[in-house]
């Protein structure tokens, strides 16, 4: 029994030792800034090279229909019928509301009667003028009497024209009783319902029709960013044609299926924000996008001759970034770099401070000092040593696991 207990105790002690070593290893591996050191003076070194990088950045955006037209009544009266429902898709000229036409129909009838009376009066005075002319030619009546007949006929014709104009106006007012859609689009909300008294002076429109076959998406970028896109020069049309297609990220985080094209840039910079308003147009054949919606414009950037390095290879001091560049004598030199404000959270795009062929330390940089001598190894050698250490630990070879 004592021997059995002794063997059990030894086994438990061995397991505890292995567990402690594993925790130590995991702690070393989890240090994202320091990296895992497998040798006292060994540091993984990466040779950098120029490349082309496709990056993107996003800007808050507002969606608008190509036309958002307020629909207002042009005559006064009570709404007697709603011809469509809120949110309906309508065609240009389709009836939306019906205003009580009774008084306007009566006005049309009166105007028609006035036109008929004026026509009859013109016919009578035309006959009178012909008769007076014959008498005047025979010198039976005076010139004054004949001229009076001519003037009366002219007055009657003017009255007819006035009556016909009144008929046109009355007919137009009657047609305004049927409020129609000014364009193809989607109908908004109805602040006025059946029985509401409306007039051309009402505060709110009857509704808004948004034309959303295509939609405009408005966003802003800084003056500096715009200069980077347009500094090549040329006309505004040429500059817009050179701008890349953009994508729209919807409010739920998904990307809209179709790409958009920037078609307008404001000619004035907002001095309070230093930004420039821009507009992109997107097709909306499936009516997914609605006027008034929000999202983000995803703008692509292609950067040529750029050097990409891991963010873990940098040290930041007073908002400046540094890397350790390996020298020919295996010492490291603390070197300041400049990076683009575009990054993917893992790498930096170096715009100045490094050149193709330079070798930088990519792990353990927090422990390095300027001029320190190191033993450089490749990232592949580092990974191989790490994998071997894990294998030795797993196999219980504690003597070789970390040597």
C-alpha atoms as a printed R data frame, in Angstrom:
    type eleno elety resid chain resno       x       y        z
1   ATOM     1    CA   UNK     A     1   0.000   0.000    0.000
2   ATOM     2    CA   UNK     A     2   2.846   2.429    0.813
3   ATOM     3    CA   UNK     A     3   4.532   1.714   -2.522
4   ATOM     4    CA   UNK     A     4   1.287   2.383   -4.357
5   ATOM     5    CA   UNK     A     5   0.850   5.701   -2.589
6   ATOM     6    CA   UNK     A     6   4.470   6.623   -3.358
7   ATOM     7    CA   UNK     A     7   3.979   5.919   -7.088
8   ATOM     8    CA   UNK     A     8   0.768   7.977   -7.099
9   ATOM     9    CA   UNK     A     9   2.496  10.917   -5.418
10  ATOM    10    CA   UNK     A    10   5.399  10.866   -7.890
11  ATOM    11    CA   UNK     A    11   2.950  10.819  -10.827
12  ATOM    12    CA   UNK     A    12   1.028  13.751   -9.396
13  ATOM    13    CA   UNK     A    13   4.210  15.773   -8.868
14  ATOM    14    CA   UNK     A    14   5.286  15.061  -12.457
15  ATOM    15    CA   UNK     A    15   1.908  16.261  -13.759
16  ATOM    16    CA   UNK     A    16   2.115  19.428  -11.692
17  ATOM    17    CA   UNK     A    17   5.579  20.163  -13.063
18  ATOM    18    CA   UNK     A    18   4.418  19.636  -16.635
19  ATOM    19    CA   UNK     A    19   1.410  21.882  -16.031
20  ATOM    20    CA   UNK     A    20   3.591  24.666  -14.617
21  ATOM    21    CA   UNK     A    21   5.929  24.476  -17.609
22  ATOM    22    CA   UNK     A    22   2.968  24.558  -20.001
23  ATOM    23    CA   UNK     A    23   1.540  27.631  -18.281
24  ATOM    24    CA   UNK     A    24   4.927  29.318  -18.558
25  ATOM    25    CA   UNK     A    25   5.085  28.487  -22.267
26  ATOM    26    CA   UNK     A    26   1.551  29.759  -22.917
27  ATOM    27    CA   UNK     A    27   2.335  32.967  -21.073
28  ATOM    28    CA   UNK     A    28   5.390  33.499  -23.265
29  ATOM    29    CA   UNK     A    29   3.377  32.734  -26.410
30  ATOM    30    CA   UNK     A    30   0.548  35.050  -25.432
31  ATOM    31    CA   UNK     A    31   2.767  38.126  -25.160
32  ATOM    32    CA   UNK     A    32   1.766  39.742  -28.458
33  ATOM    33    CA   UNK     A    33   4.283  42.552  -28.168
34  ATOM    34    CA   UNK     A    34   7.245  40.656  -26.878
35  ATOM    35    CA   UNK     A    35   6.748  37.478  -28.901
36  ATOM    36    CA   UNK     A    36   8.005  34.051  -27.775
37  ATOM    37    CA   UNK     A    37  11.763  33.910  -27.220
38  ATOM    38    CA   UNK     A    38  13.310  30.557  -27.875
39  ATOM    39    CA   UNK     A    39  16.877  31.643  -27.346
40  ATOM    40    CA   UNK     A    40  18.491  34.297  -25.188
41  ATOM    41    CA   UNK     A    41  19.692  36.369  -28.147
42  ATOM    42    CA   UNK     A    42  17.688  35.007  -31.071
43  ATOM    43    CA   UNK     A    43  15.195  37.322  -32.796
44  ATOM    44    CA   UNK     A    44  13.084  36.657  -35.858
45  ATOM    45    CA   UNK     A    45  13.987  39.011  -38.697
46  ATOM    46    CA   UNK     A    46  11.905  39.780  -41.803
47  ATOM    47    CA   UNK     A    47  13.239  41.101  -45.122
48  ATOM    48    CA   UNK     A    48  10.796  43.738  -46.389
49  ATOM    49    CA   UNK     A    49   9.939  44.382  -50.025
50  ATOM    50    CA   UNK     A    50   7.764  46.779  -52.007
51  ATOM    51    CA   UNK     A    51   4.350  45.569  -53.036
52  ATOM    52    CA   UNK     A    52   0.937  46.730  -54.160
53  ATOM    53    CA   UNK     A    53  -1.716  46.854  -51.468
54  ATOM    54    CA   UNK     A    54  -5.488  47.066  -51.871
55  ATOM    55    CA   UNK     A    55  -6.989  48.870  -48.898
56  ATOM    56    CA   UNK     A    56 -10.322  50.476  -48.154
57  ATOM    57    CA   UNK     A    57 -11.789  53.030  -45.822
58  ATOM    58    CA   UNK     A    58 -15.391  53.911  -45.034
59  ATOM    59    CA   UNK     A    59 -17.326  57.149  -44.692
60  ATOM    60    CA   UNK     A    60 -20.757  57.660  -43.066
61  ATOM    61    CA   UNK     A    61 -23.364  58.180  -45.765
62  ATOM    62    CA   UNK     A    62 -26.984  59.213  -46.263
63  ATOM    63    CA   UNK     A    63 -29.236  57.726  -48.932
64  ATOM    64    CA   UNK     A    64 -31.558  59.924  -50.990
65  ATOM    65    CA   UNK     A    65 -33.775  59.306  -53.996
66  ATOM    66    CA   UNK     A    66 -32.682  60.919  -57.238
67  ATOM    67    CA   UNK     A    67 -35.804  63.011  -56.716
68  ATOM    68    CA   UNK     A    68 -37.701  63.539  -53.465
69  ATOM    69    CA   UNK     A    69 -40.724  65.528  -54.611
70  ATOM    70    CA   UNK     A    70 -43.219  67.045  -52.196
71  ATOM    71    CA   UNK     A    71 -46.793  66.599  -53.381
72  ATOM    72    CA   UNK     A    72 -48.972  69.612  -52.512
73  ATOM    73    CA   UNK     A    73 -52.591  70.416  -53.433
74  ATOM    74    CA   UNK     A    74 -53.195  73.148  -55.994
75  ATOM    75    CA   UNK     A    75 -56.863  73.682  -55.049
76  ATOM    76    CA   UNK     A    76 -58.713  73.864  -51.747
77  ATOM    77    CA   UNK     A    77 -61.194  71.243  -50.616
78  ATOM    78    CA   UNK     A    78 -61.873  68.152  -48.578
79  ATOM    79    CA   UNK     A    79 -60.038  64.895  -49.348
80  ATOM    80    CA   UNK     A    80 -62.685  62.380  -50.400
81  ATOM    81    CA   UNK     A    81 -60.496  59.459  -51.496
82  ATOM    82    CA   UNK     A    82 -57.014  57.978  -50.994
83  ATOM    83    CA   UNK     A    83 -56.103  56.250  -54.245
84  ATOM    84    CA   UNK     A    84 -52.951  54.468  -52.974
85  ATOM    85    CA   UNK     A    85 -51.520  53.402  -49.636
86  ATOM    86    CA   UNK     A    86 -48.399  54.630  -47.889
87  ATOM    87    CA   UNK     A    87 -45.213  53.044  -49.226
88  ATOM    88    CA   UNK     A    88 -46.816  52.111  -52.560
89  ATOM    89    CA   UNK     A    89 -44.766  52.101  -55.734
90  ATOM    90    CA   UNK     A    90 -46.404  54.462  -58.230
91  ATOM    91    CA   UNK     A    91 -45.978  55.616  -61.822
92  ATOM    92    CA   UNK     A    92 -45.803  59.177  -63.063
93  ATOM    93    CA   UNK     A    93 -49.346  60.521  -63.476
94  ATOM    94    CA   UNK     A    94 -50.969  57.889  -61.239
95  ATOM    95    CA   UNK     A    95 -53.756  59.211  -58.976
96  ATOM    96    CA   UNK     A    96 -52.813  59.602  -55.310
97  ATOM    97    CA   UNK     A    97 -55.614  61.683  -53.731
98  ATOM    98    CA   UNK     A    98 -59.087  62.871  -54.731
99  ATOM    99    CA   UNK     A    99 -60.285  66.298  -53.535
100 ATOM   100    CA   UNK     A   100 -64.026  67.050  -53.579
101 ATOM   101    CA   UNK     A   101 -64.640  68.263  -57.180
102 ATOM   102    CA   UNK     A   102 -68.237  69.549  -56.781
103 ATOM   103    CA   UNK     A   103 -67.591  73.281  -56.823
104 ATOM   104    CA   UNK     A   104 -64.931  72.973  -59.532
105 ATOM   105    CA   UNK     A   105 -67.229  70.915  -61.781
106 ATOM   106    CA   UNK     A   106 -69.897  73.610  -61.388
107 ATOM   107    CA   UNK     A   107 -67.343  76.280  -62.307
108 ATOM   108    CA   UNK     A   108 -66.515  74.343  -65.473
109 ATOM   109    CA   UNK     A   109 -70.203  74.222  -66.394
110 ATOM   110    CA   UNK     A   110 -70.540  77.968  -65.912
111 ATOM   111    CA   UNK     A   111 -67.423  78.622  -67.965
112 ATOM   112    CA   UNK     A   112 -68.741  76.446  -70.812
113 ATOM   113    CA   UNK     A   113 -72.052  78.354  -70.809
114 ATOM   114    CA   UNK     A   114 -70.204  81.656  -70.895
115 ATOM   115    CA   UNK     A   115 -68.197  80.447  -73.896
116 ATOM   116    CA   UNK     A   116 -71.371  79.481  -75.775
117 ATOM   117    CA   UNK     A   117 -72.935  82.881  -75.041
118 ATOM   118    CA   UNK     A   118 -69.798  84.649  -76.235
119 ATOM   119    CA   UNK     A   119 -69.755  82.580  -79.439
120 ATOM   120    CA   UNK     A   120 -73.387  83.456  -80.136
121 ATOM   121    CA   UNK     A   121 -72.671  87.131  -79.543
122 ATOM   122    CA   UNK     A   122 -69.719  86.984  -81.938
123 ATOM   123    CA   UNK     A   123 -71.892  85.342  -84.610
124 ATOM   124    CA   UNK     A   124 -74.562  88.032  -84.241
125 ATOM   125    CA   UNK     A   125 -72.093  90.886  -84.373
126 ATOM   126    CA   UNK     A   126 -70.331  89.305  -87.347
127 ATOM   127    CA   UNK     A   127 -73.598  89.437  -89.321
128 ATOM   128    CA   UNK     A   128 -74.167  92.995  -88.123
129 ATOM   129    CA   UNK     A   129 -70.693  94.034  -89.269
130 ATOM   130    CA   UNK     A   130 -71.283  92.544  -92.744
131 ATOM   131    CA   UNK     A   131 -74.619  94.345  -93.070
132 ATOM   132    CA   UNK     A   132 -73.124  97.646  -91.942
133 ATOM   133    CA   UNK     A   133 -70.279  97.246  -94.428
134 ATOM   134    CA   UNK     A   134 -72.705  96.811  -97.308
135 ATOM   135    CA   UNK     A   135 -74.613  99.940  -96.253
136 ATOM   136    CA   UNK     A   136 -71.379 101.829  -95.764
137 ATOM   137    CA   UNK     A   137 -70.174 100.862  -99.237
138 ATOM   138    CA   UNK     A   138 -73.441 102.310 -100.622
139 ATOM   139    CA   UNK     A   139 -72.843 105.410  -98.509
140 ATOM   140    CA   UNK     A   140 -76.153 104.906  -96.753
141 ATOM   141    CA   UNK     A   141 -74.573 105.009  -93.263
142 ATOM   142    CA   UNK     A   142 -71.770 107.061  -91.923
143 ATOM   143    CA   UNK     A   143 -68.240 105.927  -91.283
144 ATOM   144    CA   UNK     A   144 -68.847 106.321  -87.532
145 ATOM   145    CA   UNK     A   145 -71.757 103.878  -87.553
146 ATOM   146    CA   UNK     A   146 -69.779 101.271  -89.526
147 ATOM   147    CA   UNK     A   147 -66.708 101.657  -87.309
148 ATOM   148    CA   UNK     A   148 -68.925 101.171  -84.246
149 ATOM   149    CA   UNK     A   149 -70.104  97.833  -85.663
150 ATOM   150    CA   UNK     A   150 -66.495  96.760  -86.205
151 ATOM   151    CA   UNK     A   151 -65.567  97.712  -82.632
152 ATOM   152    CA   UNK     A   152 -68.535  95.801  -81.214
153 ATOM   153    CA   UNK     A   153 -67.458  92.695  -83.122
154 ATOM   154    CA   UNK     A   154 -63.883  93.031  -81.851
155 ATOM   155    CA   UNK     A   155 -65.186  93.425  -78.301
156 ATOM   156    CA   UNK     A   156 -67.330  90.309  -78.679
157 ATOM   157    CA   UNK     A   157 -64.330  88.310  -79.925
158 ATOM   158    CA   UNK     A   158 -62.298  89.503  -76.923
159 ATOM   159    CA   UNK     A   159 -65.122  88.429  -74.615
160 ATOM   160    CA   UNK     A   160 -65.118  85.016  -76.299
161 ATOM   161    CA   UNK     A   161 -61.362  84.684  -75.756
162 ATOM   162    CA   UNK     A   162 -61.831  85.662  -72.113
163 ATOM   163    CA   UNK     A   163 -64.603  83.112  -71.654
164 ATOM   164    CA   UNK     A   164 -62.468  80.400  -73.258
165 ATOM   165    CA   UNK     A   165 -59.570  81.280  -70.939
166 ATOM   166    CA   UNK     A   166 -61.916  81.033  -67.953
167 ATOM   167    CA   UNK     A   167 -63.021  77.621  -69.186
168 ATOM   168    CA   UNK     A   168 -59.386  76.484  -69.419
169 ATOM   169    CA   UNK     A   169 -58.744  77.718  -65.865
170 ATOM   170    CA   UNK     A   170 -61.889  76.074  -64.498
171 ATOM   171    CA   UNK     A   171 -61.066  72.794  -66.276
172 ATOM   172    CA   UNK     A   172 -57.546  72.877  -64.904
173 ATOM   173    CA   UNK     A   173 -58.810  73.442  -61.355
174 ATOM   174    CA   UNK     A   174 -61.163  70.501  -61.825
175 ATOM   175    CA   UNK     A   175 -58.258  68.322  -62.957
176 ATOM   176    CA   UNK     A   176 -56.277  69.431  -59.883
177 ATOM   177    CA   UNK     A   177 -58.920  67.736  -57.735
178 ATOM   178    CA   UNK     A   178 -57.207  64.487  -58.718
179 ATOM   179    CA   UNK     A   179 -53.714  64.788  -57.217
180 ATOM   180    CA   UNK     A   180 -51.313  62.672  -59.284
181 ATOM   181    CA   UNK     A   181 -47.746  61.462  -58.826
182 ATOM   182    CA   UNK     A   182 -45.146  63.805  -60.349
183 ATOM   183    CA   UNK     A   183 -42.736  60.951  -61.089
184 ATOM   184    CA   UNK     A   184 -42.147  57.233  -60.788
185 ATOM   185    CA   UNK     A   185 -41.215  56.314  -57.244
186 ATOM   186    CA   UNK     A   186 -42.328  55.293  -53.787
187 ATOM   187    CA   UNK     A   187 -44.964  57.151  -51.787
188 ATOM   188    CA   UNK     A   188 -44.158  58.403  -48.300
189 ATOM   189    CA   UNK     A   189 -46.471  58.936  -45.322
190 ATOM   190    CA   UNK     A   190 -49.907  60.645  -45.409
191 ATOM   191    CA   UNK     A   191 -50.322  63.412  -42.819
192 ATOM   192    CA   UNK     A   192 -53.828  64.131  -44.199
193 ATOM   193    CA   UNK     A   193 -56.580  61.550  -44.495
194 ATOM   194    CA   UNK     A   194 -60.142  61.381  -45.868
195 ATOM   195    CA   UNK     A   195 -62.160  64.345  -44.574
196 ATOM   196    CA   UNK     A   196 -59.160  66.618  -44.079
197 ATOM   197    CA   UNK     A   197 -59.471  70.127  -45.479
198 ATOM   198    CA   UNK     A   198 -56.416  70.962  -47.566
199 ATOM   199    CA   UNK     A   199 -55.303  73.941  -49.601
200 ATOM   200    CA   UNK     A   200 -52.198  75.174  -51.456
201 ATOM   201    CA   UNK     A   201 -51.076  76.900  -48.233
202 ATOM   202    CA   UNK     A   202 -51.041  73.831  -45.939
203 ATOM   203    CA   UNK     A   203 -47.876  73.529  -43.829
204 ATOM   204    CA   UNK     A   204 -47.138  69.903  -44.675
205 ATOM   205    CA   UNK     A   205 -47.236  68.325  -48.123
206 ATOM   206    CA   UNK     A   206 -49.834  65.667  -48.816
207 ATOM   207    CA   UNK     A   207 -46.956  63.189  -49.189
208 ATOM   208    CA   UNK     A   208 -43.510  62.814  -50.759
209 ATOM   209    CA   UNK     A   209 -42.733  60.698  -53.799
210 ATOM   210    CA   UNK     A   210 -39.154  59.416  -53.903
211 ATOM   211    CA   UNK     A   211 -37.766  58.317  -57.230
212 ATOM   212    CA   UNK     A   212 -35.532  55.387  -56.245
213 ATOM   213    CA   UNK     A   213 -34.872  53.503  -59.475
214 ATOM   214    CA   UNK     A   214 -31.399  54.907  -58.861
215 ATOM   215    CA   UNK     A   215 -30.411  56.458  -55.543
216 ATOM   216    CA   UNK     A   216 -27.911  59.097  -54.524
217 ATOM   217    CA   UNK     A   217 -25.628  58.374  -51.577
218 ATOM   218    CA   UNK     A   218 -24.045  61.454  -49.996
219 ATOM   219    CA   UNK     A   219 -20.826  61.330  -47.961
220 ATOM   220    CA   UNK     A   220 -17.849  63.537  -47.104
221 ATOM   221    CA   UNK     A   221 -14.092  63.093  -47.172
222 ATOM   222    CA   UNK     A   222 -11.305  65.389  -46.021
223 ATOM   223    CA   UNK     A   223  -9.670  67.924  -48.282
224 ATOM   224    CA   UNK     A   224  -6.377  66.017  -48.055
225 ATOM   225    CA   UNK     A   225  -8.002  62.758  -49.155
226 ATOM   226    CA   UNK     A   226  -9.712  64.483  -52.071
227 ATOM   227    CA   UNK     A   227  -6.425  66.037  -53.198
228 ATOM   228    CA   UNK     A   228  -4.886  62.587  -53.275
229 ATOM   229    CA   UNK     A   229  -7.564  61.529  -55.750
230 ATOM   230    CA   UNK     A   230  -7.600  64.627  -57.950
231 ATOM   231    CA   UNK     A   231  -4.030  65.979  -57.890
232 ATOM   232    CA   UNK     A   232  -3.347  64.448  -61.325
233 ATOM   233    CA   UNK     A   233  -5.406  67.321  -62.745
234 ATOM   234    CA   UNK     A   234  -7.782  67.420  -65.694
235 ATOM   235    CA   UNK     A   235 -11.385  68.499  -65.910
236 ATOM   236    CA   UNK     A   236 -13.872  67.538  -63.215
237 ATOM   237    CA   UNK     A   237 -15.517  65.074  -65.593
238 ATOM   238    CA   UNK     A   238 -12.167  63.380  -66.269
239 ATOM   239    CA   UNK     A   239 -11.374  63.234  -62.546
240 ATOM   240    CA   UNK     A   240 -14.756  61.644  -61.764
241 ATOM   241    CA   UNK     A   241 -14.250  59.042  -64.484
242 ATOM   242    CA   UNK     A   242 -10.889  58.053  -62.948
243 ATOM   243    CA   UNK     A   243 -12.327  57.543  -59.472
244 ATOM   244    CA   UNK     A   244 -12.826  53.878  -58.570
245 ATOM   245    CA   UNK     A   245 -16.181  52.225  -58.036
246 ATOM   246    CA   UNK     A   246 -17.392  52.288  -54.439
247 ATOM   247    CA   UNK     A   247 -19.460  49.941  -52.324
248 ATOM   248    CA   UNK     A   248 -22.260  50.641  -49.866
249 ATOM   249    CA   UNK     A   249 -22.324  49.018  -46.439
250 ATOM   250    CA   UNK     A   250 -25.916  48.910  -45.198
251 ATOM   251    CA   UNK     A   251 -27.024  49.663  -41.663
252 ATOM   252    CA   UNK     A   252 -27.100  45.921  -40.822
253 ATOM   253    CA   UNK     A   253 -23.415  45.596  -41.754
254 ATOM   254    CA   UNK     A   254 -23.970  43.772  -45.038
255 ATOM   255    CA   UNK     A   255 -22.615  45.030  -48.364
256 ATOM   256    CA   UNK     A   256 -25.051  46.140  -51.045
257 ATOM   257    CA   UNK     A   257 -24.892  43.794  -54.038
258 ATOM   258    CA   UNK     A   258 -24.189  46.481  -56.674
259 ATOM   259    CA   UNK     A   259 -21.289  48.908  -56.934
260 ATOM   260    CA   UNK     A   260 -21.774  52.668  -57.196
261 ATOM   261    CA   UNK     A   261 -20.013  55.421  -59.077
262 ATOM   262    CA   UNK     A   262 -19.043  58.851  -57.773
263 ATOM   263    CA   UNK     A   263 -20.770  61.365  -60.033
264 ATOM   264    CA   UNK     A   264 -20.511  64.696  -58.205
265 ATOM   265    CA   UNK     A   265 -18.085  66.537  -55.933
266 ATOM   266    CA   UNK     A   266 -18.874  69.801  -54.174
267 ATOM   267    CA   UNK     A   267 -16.894  72.767  -55.426
268 ATOM   268    CA   UNK     A   268 -16.760  74.301  -51.939
269 ATOM   269    CA   UNK     A   269 -14.844  73.000  -48.907
270 ATOM   270    CA   UNK     A   270 -16.659  73.267  -45.580
271 ATOM   271    CA   UNK     A   271 -14.322  75.476  -43.552
272 ATOM   272    CA   UNK     A   272 -15.784  74.377  -40.224
273 ATOM   273    CA   UNK     A   273 -14.975  70.691  -40.848
274 ATOM   274    CA   UNK     A   274 -12.387  70.803  -43.644
275 ATOM   275    CA   UNK     A   275 -14.424  68.246  -45.565
276 ATOM   276    CA   UNK     A   276 -15.837  68.030  -49.076
277 ATOM   277    CA   UNK     A   277 -19.324  66.715  -49.851
278 ATOM   278    CA   UNK     A   278 -19.452  63.978  -52.486
279 ATOM   279    CA   UNK     A   279 -22.211  62.002  -54.164
280 ATOM   280    CA   UNK     A   280 -22.292  58.459  -55.517
281 ATOM   281    CA   UNK     A   281 -25.083  56.914  -57.552
282 ATOM   282    CA   UNK     A   282 -26.234  53.307  -57.065
283 ATOM   283    CA   UNK     A   283 -28.731  51.232  -59.070
284 ATOM   284    CA   UNK     A   284 -31.755  50.156  -57.040
285 ATOM   285    CA   UNK     A   285 -33.567  47.728  -59.308
286 ATOM   286    CA   UNK     A   286 -34.727  45.592  -56.349
287 ATOM   287    CA   UNK     A   287 -35.953  48.603  -54.304
288 ATOM   288    CA   UNK     A   288 -33.777  47.590  -51.352
289 ATOM   289    CA   UNK     A   289 -32.545  51.132  -50.751
290 ATOM   290    CA   UNK     A   290 -34.952  53.778  -49.452
291 ATOM   291    CA   UNK     A   291 -34.654  57.527  -49.337
292 ATOM   292    CA   UNK     A   292 -33.614  58.688  -45.864
293 ATOM   293    CA   UNK     A   293 -31.626  55.537  -45.076
294 ATOM   294    CA   UNK     A   294 -28.066  55.491  -43.767
295 ATOM   295    CA   UNK     A   295 -24.945  53.417  -44.328
296 ATOM   296    CA   UNK     A   296 -21.237  53.677  -45.068
297 ATOM   297    CA   UNK     A   297 -19.488  54.258  -48.353
298 ATOM   298    CA   UNK     A   298 -16.576  51.812  -48.670
299 ATOM   299    CA   UNK     A   299 -13.902  53.526  -50.750
300 ATOM   300    CA   UNK     A   300 -11.066  51.387  -52.202
301 ATOM   301    CA   UNK     A   301  -7.454  52.543  -52.305
302 ATOM   302    CA   UNK     A   302  -4.713  50.865  -54.356
303 ATOM   303    CA   UNK     A   303  -1.263  51.792  -53.081
304 ATOM   304    CA   UNK     A   304   1.752  51.029  -55.281
305 ATOM   305    CA   UNK     A   305   5.378  50.562  -54.119
306 ATOM   306    CA   UNK     A   306   4.324  50.259  -50.504
307 ATOM   307    CA   UNK     A   307   6.034  48.247  -47.759
308 ATOM   308    CA   UNK     A   308   3.815  46.237  -45.441
309 ATOM   309    CA   UNK     A   309   5.075  45.200  -41.993
310 ATOM   310    CA   UNK     A   310   3.448  43.552  -38.948
311 ATOM   311    CA   UNK     A   311   2.170  46.007  -36.358
312 ATOM   312    CA   UNK     A   312   3.865  43.890  -33.682
313 ATOM   313    CA   UNK     A   313   7.250  44.847  -35.203
314 ATOM   314    CA   UNK     A   314   6.823  48.503  -34.212
315 ATOM   315    CA   UNK     A   315   7.430  50.533  -31.085
316 ATOM   316    CA   UNK     A   316   5.426  53.705  -30.532
317 ATOM   317    CA   UNK     A   317   6.996  56.641  -28.711
318 ATOM   318    CA   UNK     A   318   5.151  59.979  -28.452
319 ATOM   319    CA   UNK     A   319   2.880  59.220  -31.409
320 ATOM   320    CA   UNK     A   320   5.881  58.232  -33.529
321 ATOM   321    CA   UNK     A   321   6.516  54.698  -34.736
322 ATOM   322    CA   UNK     A   322   9.914  52.982  -34.795
323 ATOM   323    CA   UNK     A   323  11.314  49.663  -35.985
324 ATOM   324    CA   UNK     A   324  14.632  47.950  -35.358
325 ATOM   325    CA   UNK     A   325  16.547  47.569  -38.628
326 ATOM   326    CA   UNK     A   326  19.257  44.881  -38.723
327 ATOM   327    CA   UNK     A   327  22.680  46.197  -39.677
328 ATOM   328    CA   UNK     A   328  25.496  44.315  -41.453
329 ATOM   329    CA   UNK     A   329  27.264  43.588  -38.131
330 ATOM   330    CA   UNK     A   330  24.059  42.035  -36.671
331 ATOM   331    CA   UNK     A   331  23.332  45.054  -34.495
332 ATOM   332    CA   UNK     A   332  19.949  46.755  -34.655
333 ATOM   333    CA   UNK     A   333  19.252  50.410  -35.351
334 ATOM   334    CA   UNK     A   334  16.145  52.121  -33.974
335 ATOM   335    CA   UNK     A   335  14.592  53.741  -37.063
336 ATOM   336    CA   UNK     A   336  11.569  56.039  -37.293
337 ATOM   337    CA   UNK     A   337   8.964  55.193  -39.928
338 ATOM   338    CA   UNK     A   338   5.850  56.815  -41.267
339 ATOM   339    CA   UNK     A   339   2.760  54.785  -41.971
340 ATOM   340    CA   UNK     A   340  -0.494  55.282  -43.839
341 ATOM   341    CA   UNK     A   341  -3.647  55.882  -41.829
342 ATOM   342    CA   UNK     A   342  -5.121  52.886  -43.668
343 ATOM   343    CA   UNK     A   343  -4.547  49.583  -41.927
344 ATOM   344    CA   UNK     A   344  -6.276  46.269  -41.391
345 ATOM   345    CA   UNK     A   345  -5.528  46.037  -37.667
346 ATOM   346    CA   UNK     A   346  -2.623  43.611  -38.198
347 ATOM   347    CA   UNK     A   347  -0.208  45.368  -40.559
348 ATOM   348    CA   UNK     A   348   1.081  48.861  -41.248
349 ATOM   349    CA   UNK     A   349   1.675  50.368  -44.680
350 ATOM   350    CA   UNK     A   350   5.041  52.113  -44.473
351 ATOM   351    CA   UNK     A   351   5.264  55.273  -46.588
352 ATOM   352    CA   UNK     A   352   8.702  56.440  -45.425
353 ATOM   353    CA   UNK     A   353  11.672  55.184  -43.395
354 ATOM   354    CA   UNK     A   354  12.213  51.769  -44.970
355 ATOM   355    CA   UNK     A   355  13.340  50.562  -48.370
356 ATOM   356    CA   UNK     A   356  13.018  47.277  -50.147
357 ATOM   357    CA   UNK     A   357  15.618  44.799  -48.877
358 ATOM   358    CA   UNK     A   358  15.844  46.150  -45.325
359 ATOM   359    CA   UNK     A   359  15.655  43.584  -42.541
360 ATOM   360    CA   UNK     A   360  13.585  44.363  -39.446
361 ATOM   361    CA   UNK     A   361  13.055  42.539  -36.168
362 ATOM   362    CA   UNK     A   362   9.449  41.340  -35.941
363 ATOM   363    CA   UNK     A   363   9.307  39.897  -32.390
364 ATOM   364    CA   UNK     A   364  10.545  40.861  -28.970
365 ATOM   365    CA   UNK     A   365  11.068  44.489  -30.039
366 ATOM   366    CA   UNK     A   366  10.015  45.856  -26.637
367 ATOM   367    CA   UNK     A   367  13.157  44.349  -25.106
368 ATOM   368    CA   UNK     A   368  15.619  45.629  -27.707
369 ATOM   369    CA   UNK     A   369  17.860  48.664  -27.463
370 ATOM   370    CA   UNK     A   370  19.489  50.746  -30.172
371 ATOM   371    CA   UNK     A   371  22.857  49.214  -31.147
372 ATOM   372    CA   UNK     A   372  22.184  45.890  -29.456
373 ATOM   373    CA   UNK     A   373  23.735  42.824  -31.098
374 ATOM   374    CA   UNK     A   374  21.381  39.941  -31.858
375 ATOM   375    CA   UNK     A   375  21.412  36.536  -33.480
376 ATOM   376    CA   UNK     A   376  18.929  36.839  -36.394
377 ATOM   377    CA   UNK     A   377  16.776  33.925  -37.444
378 ATOM   378    CA   UNK     A   378  14.107  33.689  -40.096
379 ATOM   379    CA   UNK     A   379  10.394  33.520  -39.236
380 ATOM   380    CA   UNK     A   380  10.431  29.947  -40.564
381 ATOM   381    CA   UNK     A   381  13.215  28.994  -38.145
382 ATOM   382    CA   UNK     A   382  11.306  30.640  -35.318
383 ATOM   383    CA   UNK     A   383   8.178  28.649  -36.139
384 ATOM   384    CA   UNK     A   384  10.146  25.407  -36.427
385 ATOM   385    CA   UNK     A   385  11.691  25.940  -32.970
386 ATOM   386    CA   UNK     A   386   8.323  26.798  -31.506
387 ATOM   387    CA   UNK     A   387   6.729  23.650  -32.977
388 ATOM   388    CA   UNK     A   388   9.621  21.527  -31.702
389 ATOM   389    CA   UNK     A   389   9.294  23.012  -28.223
390 ATOM   390    CA   UNK     A   390   5.607  22.154  -28.147
391 ATOM   391    CA   UNK     A   391   6.383  18.618  -29.291
392 ATOM   392    CA   UNK     A   392   9.086  18.199  -26.646
393 ATOM   393    CA   UNK     A   393   6.712  19.478  -23.992
394 ATOM   394    CA   UNK     A   394   4.014  17.108  -25.152
395 ATOM   395    CA   UNK     A   395   6.460  14.180  -25.106
396 ATOM   396    CA   UNK     A   396   7.747  15.133  -21.649
397 ATOM   397    CA   UNK     A   397  11.262  16.062  -22.834
398 ATOM   398    CA   UNK     A   398  11.600  18.950  -20.410
399 ATOM   399    CA   UNK     A   399  15.340  19.236  -20.831
400 ATOM   400    CA   UNK     A   400  15.099  19.988  -24.561
401 ATOM   401    CA   UNK     A   401  11.731  21.769  -24.658
402 ATOM   402    CA   UNK     A   402  13.208  25.232  -24.141
403 ATOM   403    CA   UNK     A   403  16.853  24.836  -25.039
